[in-house]
């Protein structure tokens, strides 16, 4: 299976999610993200999720008051 075919399959799966399923998936993703240790990260890149594509809400990961990553990463420190 090619990368293009996989993208099509998973885009369809995302588009078929109900709002409740999408919210649950975002919550589960946040729980998994909070369980990771981030002492080695200096810079973190993310993306702006496209709601129409039902992409995971990455803002939850960075805006969570319980997010462990905020203890280690300050986006202003990123230099390219």
BAKOLKE-765470 format. One record per residue: x negated, y negated, z negated of N, C-alpha, C, O, CB in turn. Coordinates in steps of 0.2 Angstrom, whole numbers, padded with zeros to 4 digits, always signed. Glycine has a CB too. Example, Ala and Ser with C-alpha at 12.3 -4.5 7.8 and 13.67 -1.06 7.14 Angstrom:
<recs>
-0066+0028-0039-0062+0022-0039-0066+0016-0039-0071+0017-0042-0057+0022-0045 -0064+0011-0035-0068+0005-0036-0064+0000-0039-0067-0006-0040-0070+0003-0029 
</recs>
This chain:
<recs>
-0004+0006+0000+0000+0000+0000-0004-0006+0000-0009-0007-0004+0005+0000-0006 -0003-0011+0004-0007-0017+0005-0005-0022-0001+0001-0022-0004-0006-0020+0012 -0009-0027-0002-0008-0032-0006-0001-0036-0004+0003-0038-0008-0014-0037-0007 -0001-0037+0002+0005-0041+0005+0012-0037+0003+0017-0040+0001+0005-0042+0013 +0012-0030+0004+0017-0026+0003+0019-0027-0005+0025-0027-0007+0016-0019+0005 +0014-0026-0009+0015-0027-0016+0018-0033-0018+0023-0034-0023+0008-0025-0020 +0016-0039-0015+0019-0045-0017+0026-0046-0015+0030-0048-0019+0015-0051-0013 +0028-0043-0009+0035-0043-0007+0039-0039-0012+0044-0041-0014+0036-0040+0000 +0037-0033-0014+0040-0028-0019+0041-0032-0026+0047-0032-0028+0036-0022-0020 +0036-0035-0028+0036-0038-0035+0040-0045-0035+0043-0047-0040+0030-0039-0038 +0040-0048-0029+0044-0054-0029+0051-0052-0029+0055-0056-0032+0042-0058-0022 +0053-0047-0025+0060-0044-0025+0062-0042-0033+0068-0044-0035+0061-0039-0021 +0058-0039-0036+0059-0037-0043+0061-0043-0047+0065-0043-0051+0054-0033-0046 +0056-0048-0047+0057-0054-0051+0064-0058-0049+0067-0060-0053+0051-0059-0050 +0065-0058-0043+0071-0061-0040+0078-0058-0043+0083-0061-0043+0072-0062-0033 +0077-0051-0044+0083-0048-0046+0084-0048-0054+0089-0045-0057+0082-0041-0044 +0079-0051-0058+0080-0052-0065+0086-0057-0067+0086-0062-0063+0073-0054-0068 +0089-0055-0072+0094-0059-0074+0091-0065-0079+0085-0064-0080+0100-0056-0078 +0094-0070-0080+0091-0075-0085+0089-0072-0091+0084-0074-0094+0096-0081-0086 +0093-0068-0094+0092-0064-0101+0086-0060-0100+0081-0060-0104+0098-0060-0103 +0085-0056-0095+0079-0052-0094+0073-0056-0093+0067-0054-0095+0080-0047-0087 +0073-0062-0089+0068-0066-0088+0065-0069-0095+0059-0069-0096+0069-0072-0083 +0070-0071-0099+0068-0074-0105+0065-0069-0110+0060-0070-0113+0075-0077-0109 +0068-0063-0110+0065-0057-0114+0058-0056-0111+0053-0054-0115+0069-0051-0113 +0057-0056-0105+0050-0054-0102+0045-0060-0104+0039-0058-0106+0050-0054-0094 +0047-0066-0104+0043-0071-0106+0041-0071-0114+0036-0072-0116+0046-0078-0105 +0046-0069-0118+0045-0068-0125+0040-0062-0126+0036-0063-0130+0052-0066-0129 +0041-0057-0122+0036-0051-0123+0029-0053-0121+0024-0051-0124+0039-0045-0119 +0029-0057-0116+0022-0059-0113+0019-0063-0118+0013-0063-0120+0023-0063-0107 +0023-0068-0122+0020-0072-0127+0017-0068-0133+0012-0069-0135+0025-0077-0129 +0021-0063-0135+0019-0058-0140+0012-0055-0138+0008-0055-0143+0024-0053-0142 +0012-0052-0132+0006-0049-0130+0000-0054-0130-0006-0052-0132+0007-0046-0123 +0001-0060-0128-0004-0065-0127-0007-0067-0134-0013-0068-0135-0001-0071-0124 -0002-0068-0139-0004-0070-0146-0008-0064-0149-0012-0066-0154+0002-0071-0150 -0008-0058-0147-0012-0053-0150-0019-0052-0148-0023-0049-0150-0008-0046-0148 -0021-0057-0143-0027-0056-0140-0032-0061-0144-0030-0066-0146-0027-0058-0132 -0038-0059-0145-0043-0063-0148-0047-0067-0142-0049-0065-0137-0048-0059-0152 -0048-0074-0144-0050-0078-0138-0057-0082-0141-0058-0088-0138-0045-0083-0136 -0061-0079-0145-0067-0083-0147-0072-0085-0141-0076-0090-0142-0070-0080-0153 -0072-0081-0136-0077-0082-0131-0074-0087-0125-0078-0088-0121-0078-0075-0128 -0068-0089-0125-0065-0093-0120-0067-0101-0122-0066-0103-0127-0058-0092-0119 -0070-0104-0116-0071-0111-0117-0066-0115-0113-0064-0121-0114-0078-0113-0115 -0064-0112-0107-0060-0116-0102-0054-0111-0100-0056-0105-0099-0064-0119-0096 -0048-0113-0100-0043-0109-0098-0039-0112-0092-0037-0118-0093-0038-0107-0104 -0038-0109-0087-0034-0111-0081-0028-0108-0081-0027-0102-0083-0038-0110-0074 -0023-0111-0079-0016-0109-0079-0013-0111-0073-0016-0115-0068-0012-0111-0085 -0006-0110-0072-0003-0113-0066+0004-0115-0068+0007-0114-0074-0002-0107-0061 +0007-0119-0064+0014-0122-0066+0019-0117-0063+0019-0116-0057+0015-0129-0063 +0023-0113-0067+0027-0108-0064+0033-0111-0060+0035-0117-0061+0030-0104-0070 +0034-0108-0054+0040-0110-0050+0046-0106-0052+0047-0100-0052+0038-0108-0042 +0051-0110-0055+0057-0107-0058+0061-0103-0053+0064-0098-0054+0061-0113-0061 +0061-0106-0046+0065-0102-0041+0062-0095-0040+0066-0091-0038+0065-0107-0035 +0056-0094-0041+0053-0088-0040+0053-0084-0046+0050-0078-0046+0046-0089-0037 +0056-0086-0051+0056-0083-0058+0049-0080-0060+0048-0075-0062+0061-0077-0057 +0044-0085-0060+0038-0083-0062+0037-0084-0069+0041-0087-0072+0032-0088-0058 +0033-0080-0073+0032-0080-0080+0031-0088-0082+0027-0091-0079+0026-0076-0082 +0034-0090-0088+0033-0096-0090+0026-0097-0094+0026-0095-0100+0039-0098-0095 +0021-0099-0091+0015-0100-0094+0014-0106-0099+0010-0106-0103+0009-0101-0089 +0019-0110-0099+0019-0115-0104+0021-0113-0111+0018-0115-0116+0025-0121-0102 +0024-0107-0111+0026-0104-0118+0019-0102-0121+0018-0102-0127+0030-0098-0117 +0014-0100-0117+0008-0097-0119+0004-0102-0122+0001-0101-0128+0004-0093-0114 +0004-0108-0119+0000-0114-0122+0003-0118-0126-0001-0122-0130-0003-0118-0116 +0009-0118-0127+0013-0123-0131+0016-0120-0137+0018-0123-0142+0019-0126-0127 +0015-0113-0138+0017-0110-0144+0013-0112-0150+0007-0113-0150+0016-0102-0143 +0017-0114-0156+0014-0116-0162+0010-0110-0165+0005-0112-0169+0019-0119-0167 +0011-0104-0163+0008-0098-0166+0002-0096-0161-0001-0091-0162+0012-0093-0167 +0001-0100-0156-0004-0097-0151-0011-0098-0153-0013-0103-0155-0003-0101-0144 -0014-0092-0154-0021-0092-0156-0026-0095-0152-0031-0098-0154-0023-0084-0157 -0024-0096-0145-0029-0099-0141-0030-0106-0142-0035-0109-0141-0026-0098-0133 -0025-0109-0145-0026-0116-0146-0031-0118-0151-0033-0124-0152-0019-0119-0148 -0032-0113-0155-0038-0114-0160-0045-0114-0157-0049-0116-0160-0037-0108-0166 -0045-0111-0151-0052-0111-0148-0053-0115-0142-0058-0117-0140-0053-0104-0146 -0047-0116-0138-0048-0119-0132-0045-0126-0132-0039-0127-0134-0044-0115-0126 -0049-0131-0130-0046-0138-0129-0047-0139-0121-0053-0139-0119-0050-0143-0133 -0042-0140-0118-0042-0141-0110-0046-0147-0108-0049-0147-0103-0035-0142-0108 -0047-0152-0113-0051-0158-0111-0058-0156-0111-0062-0160-0108-0050-0163-0116 -0060-0150-0113-0067-0148-0113-0070-0145-0107-0076-0144-0105-0069-0144-0119 -0065-0143-0103-0066-0140-0096-0070-0145-0092-0068-0150-0090-0060-0137-0093 -0076-0142-0089-0080-0146-0084-0081-0142-0078-0083-0136-0079-0086-0149-0087 -0080-0144-0072-0081-0140-0066-0086-0144-0062-0088-0141-0057-0075-0140-0062 
</recs>
